[in-house]
Amino acid sequence: MAYYRKIKAKNKNGYSWSFTIDLGRDPATGKRKQLTRRGFVSKKEAELAANQLAIEIENQTYVKEKDILFKDFIIDYLKDHC
């Protein structure tokens, strides 16, 4: 489940929208895991992005952004797709 909020921004509207989605608990520590995205122009845009992210998480196709070298990426890609 996601929740949405209006936040101050330096754009022409003076605000933007963000959402936070709950990912469950970390099995190692027992702490809650949440994912927040911000910078959406409207609440509807934030809702669409949250729904898309929820679908990716449910289908286990979501890949967390992280620093990775190209050589490591290409090796993983070739293992998965070849």
VOZA-811707 format. One record per atom (N, C-alpha, C): x, y, z; residue number from 1; residue in three letters; atom name. Coordinates in steps of 0.2 Angstrom, whole numbers, always signed. Example, Ala and Ser with C-alpha at 12.3 -4.5 7.8 and 13.67 -1.06 7.14 Angstrom:
BEGIN
px:py:pz:n:res:atom
+66:-28:+39:1:ALA:N
+62:-22:+39:1:ALA:CA
+66:-16:+39:1:ALA:C
+64:-11:+35:2:SER:N
+68:-5:+36:2:SER:CA
+64:+0:+39:2:SER:C
This chain:
BEGIN
px:py:pz:n:res:atom
+4:-6:+0:1:MET:N
+0:+0:+0:1:MET:CA
+4:+6:+0:1:MET:C
+3:+11:-4:2:ALA:N
+6:+17:-4:2:ALA:CA
+3:+23:-1:2:ALA:C
+6:+28:+1:3:TYR:N
+3:+34:+3:3:TYR:CA
+6:+40:+0:3:TYR:C
+2:+45:-1:4:TYR:N
+4:+51:-5:4:TYR:CA
+4:+57:-1:4:TYR:C
+9:+62:-3:5:ARG:N
+9:+68:+1:5:ARG:CA
+11:+73:-4:5:ARG:C
+9:+79:-3:6:LYS:N
+11:+85:-6:6:LYS:CA
+17:+88:-3:6:LYS:C
+22:+90:-6:7:ILE:N
+28:+93:-3:7:ILE:CA
+30:+99:-6:7:ILE:C
+33:+104:-3:8:LYS:N
+35:+110:-5:8:LYS:CA
+41:+109:-11:8:LYS:C
+40:+113:-16:9:ALA:N
+45:+113:-22:9:ALA:CA
+46:+120:-25:9:ALA:C
+51:+120:-28:10:LYS:N
+53:+127:-31:10:LYS:CA
+51:+127:-39:10:LYS:C
+45:+124:-40:11:ASN:N
+42:+125:-47:11:ASN:CA
+37:+130:-47:11:ASN:C
+33:+130:-53:12:LYS:N
+28:+136:-54:12:LYS:CA
+22:+135:-49:12:LYS:C
+21:+128:-47:13:ASN:N
+15:+127:-43:13:ASN:CA
+17:+128:-35:13:ASN:C
+23:+128:-34:14:GLY:N
+25:+128:-27:14:GLY:CA
+25:+122:-23:14:GLY:C
+23:+117:-26:15:TYR:N
+23:+110:-23:15:TYR:CA
+24:+104:-28:15:TYR:C
+25:+99:-26:16:SER:N
+25:+93:-30:16:SER:CA
+23:+87:-26:16:SER:C
+22:+81:-29:17:TRP:N
+19:+75:-25:17:TRP:CA
+24:+70:-24:17:TRP:C
+24:+66:-19:18:SER:N
+28:+60:-18:18:SER:CA
+24:+54:-16:18:SER:C
+27:+49:-16:19:PHE:N
+23:+43:-13:19:PHE:CA
+28:+38:-10:19:PHE:C
+26:+35:-5:20:THR:N
+30:+30:-1:20:THR:CA
+26:+23:-1:20:THR:C
+30:+18:-3:21:ILE:N
+27:+11:-3:21:ILE:CA
+30:+7:+2:21:ILE:C
+26:+3:+5:22:ASP:N
+29:-2:+10:22:ASP:CA
+31:-8:+7:22:ASP:C
+37:-10:+8:23:LEU:N
+40:-17:+5:23:LEU:CA
+40:-23:+10:23:LEU:C
+37:-22:+16:24:GLY:N
+37:-27:+21:24:GLY:CA
+43:-26:+26:24:GLY:C
+45:-32:+29:25:ARG:N
+50:-31:+34:25:ARG:CA
+57:-35:+31:25:ARG:C
+62:-32:+33:26:ASP:N
+69:-35:+32:26:ASP:CA
+69:-42:+36:26:ASP:C
+70:-47:+33:27:PRO:N
+71:-54:+37:27:PRO:CA
+77:-54:+42:27:PRO:C
+82:-50:+40:28:ALA:N
+88:-51:+44:28:ALA:CA
+87:-46:+51:28:ALA:C
+84:-40:+50:29:THR:N
+84:-35:+55:29:THR:CA
+77:-35:+58:29:THR:C
+72:-36:+54:30:GLY:N
+65:-35:+57:30:GLY:CA
+62:-28:+56:30:GLY:C
+66:-24:+53:31:LYS:N
+64:-17:+52:31:LYS:CA
+60:-16:+45:31:LYS:C
+56:-11:+45:32:ARG:N
+52:-10:+39:32:ARG:CA
+56:-8:+34:32:ARG:C
+54:-10:+28:33:LYS:N
+57:-7:+22:33:LYS:CA
+52:-3:+18:33:LYS:C
+54:+3:+16:34:GLN:N
+50:+7:+12:34:GLN:CA
+54:+10:+6:34:GLN:C
+50:+12:+1:35:LEU:N
+53:+15:-5:35:LEU:CA
+49:+22:-6:35:LEU:C
+53:+27:-7:36:THR:N
+50:+34:-8:36:THR:CA
+52:+36:-15:36:THR:C
+48:+39:-18:37:ARG:N
+49:+43:-25:37:ARG:CA
+46:+49:-24:37:ARG:C
+49:+55:-27:38:ARG:N
+46:+61:-27:38:ARG:CA
+47:+65:-33:38:ARG:C
+44:+71:-34:39:GLY:N
+45:+75:-40:39:GLY:CA
+39:+74:-45:39:GLY:C
+33:+72:-43:40:PHE:N
+28:+71:-48:40:PHE:CA
+24:+77:-48:40:PHE:C
+22:+79:-54:41:VAL:N
+18:+85:-55:41:VAL:CA
+11:+85:-52:41:VAL:C
+8:+79:-52:42:SER:N
+1:+79:-50:42:SER:CA
+0:+72:-45:42:SER:C
-5:+72:-42:43:LYS:N
-6:+66:-37:43:LYS:CA
-8:+60:-42:43:LYS:C
-11:+61:-48:44:LYS:N
-13:+56:-52:44:LYS:CA
-6:+53:-55:44:LYS:C
-2:+57:-57:45:GLU:N
+5:+55:-59:45:GLU:CA
+8:+50:-54:45:GLU:C
+8:+53:-48:46:ALA:N
+11:+49:-42:46:ALA:CA
+8:+42:-41:46:ALA:C
+1:+42:-42:47:GLU:N
-2:+36:-41:47:GLU:CA
-1:+31:-47:47:GLU:C
+0:+33:-53:48:LEU:N
+2:+29:-58:48:LEU:CA
+9:+26:-57:48:LEU:C
+13:+30:-55:49:ALA:N
+20:+27:-54:49:ALA:CA
+20:+22:-48:49:ALA:C
+16:+24:-43:50:ALA:N
+16:+19:-37:50:ALA:CA
+13:+12:-39:50:ALA:C
+8:+13:-43:51:ASN:N
+4:+7:-46:51:ASN:CA
+9:+3:-50:51:ASN:C
+13:+6:-55:52:GLN:N
+18:+2:-59:52:GLN:CA
+23:-1:-55:52:GLN:C
+26:+3:-50:53:LEU:N
+31:+0:-45:53:LEU:CA
+28:-6:-41:53:LEU:C
+22:-5:-39:54:ALA:N
+19:-11:-35:54:ALA:CA
+18:-17:-40:54:ALA:C
+16:-16:-46:55:ILE:N
+16:-22:-50:55:ILE:CA
+23:-25:-52:55:ILE:C
+28:-21:-52:56:GLU:N
+35:-24:-53:56:GLU:CA
+37:-28:-47:56:GLU:C
+36:-25:-41:57:ILE:N
+37:-28:-35:57:ILE:CA
+34:-35:-34:57:ILE:C
+27:-35:-36:58:GLU:N
+23:-41:-36:58:GLU:CA
+25:-46:-40:58:GLU:C
+27:-44:-46:59:ASN:N
+30:-49:-52:59:ASN:CA
+37:-51:-51:59:ASN:C
+40:-48:-46:60:GLN:N
+47:-49:-45:60:GLN:CA
+52:-47:-50:60:GLN:C
+50:-41:-54:61:THR:N
+54:-39:-59:61:THR:CA
+57:-32:-57:61:THR:C
+56:-30:-51:62:TYR:N
+59:-24:-49:62:TYR:CA
+66:-25:-47:62:TYR:C
+70:-20:-50:63:VAL:N
+78:-20:-49:63:VAL:CA
+79:-14:-45:63:VAL:C
+82:-15:-39:64:LYS:N
+84:-9:-35:64:LYS:CA
+90:-6:-39:64:LYS:C
+90:+1:-39:65:GLU:N
+95:+5:-42:65:GLU:CA
+101:+5:-37:65:GLU:C
+107:+3:-40:66:LYS:N
+113:+3:-36:66:LYS:CA
+119:+5:-41:66:LYS:C
+124:+6:-38:67:ASP:N
+131:+7:-42:67:ASP:CA
+133:+1:-44:67:ASP:C
+134:+0:-50:68:ILE:N
+136:-7:-53:68:ILE:CA
+141:-5:-59:68:ILE:C
+146:-9:-60:69:LEU:N
+151:-8:-65:69:LEU:CA
+147:-11:-72:69:LEU:C
+149:-8:-77:70:PHE:N
+146:-10:-84:70:PHE:CA
+148:-18:-85:70:PHE:C
+154:-20:-83:71:LYS:N
+156:-27:-84:71:LYS:CA
+152:-31:-80:71:LYS:C
+150:-29:-74:72:ASP:N
+146:-34:-70:72:ASP:CA
+139:-34:-72:72:ASP:C
+137:-28:-75:73:PHE:N
+130:-28:-78:73:PHE:CA
+129:-33:-84:73:PHE:C
+134:-32:-88:74:ILE:N
+134:-36:-94:74:ILE:CA
+135:-44:-93:74:ILE:C
+139:-45:-88:75:ILE:N
+139:-52:-86:75:ILE:CA
+133:-55:-84:75:ILE:C
+129:-51:-79:76:ASP:N
+123:-53:-77:76:ASP:CA
+118:-54:-82:76:ASP:C
+118:-49:-87:77:TYR:N
+113:-49:-92:77:TYR:CA
+114:-55:-97:77:TYR:C
+120:-56:-98:78:LEU:N
+121:-62:-103:78:LEU:CA
+119:-69:-99:78:LEU:C
+120:-69:-93:79:LYS:N
+118:-75:-89:79:LYS:CA
+110:-76:-89:79:LYS:C
+107:-70:-89:80:ASP:N
+100:-70:-88:80:ASP:CA
+96:-71:-95:80:ASP:C
+100:-69:-101:81:HIS:N
+96:-69:-107:81:HIS:CA
+99:-73:-112:81:HIS:C
+104:-77:-111:82:CYS:N
+107:-81:-116:82:CYS:CA
+108:-88:-114:82:CYS:C
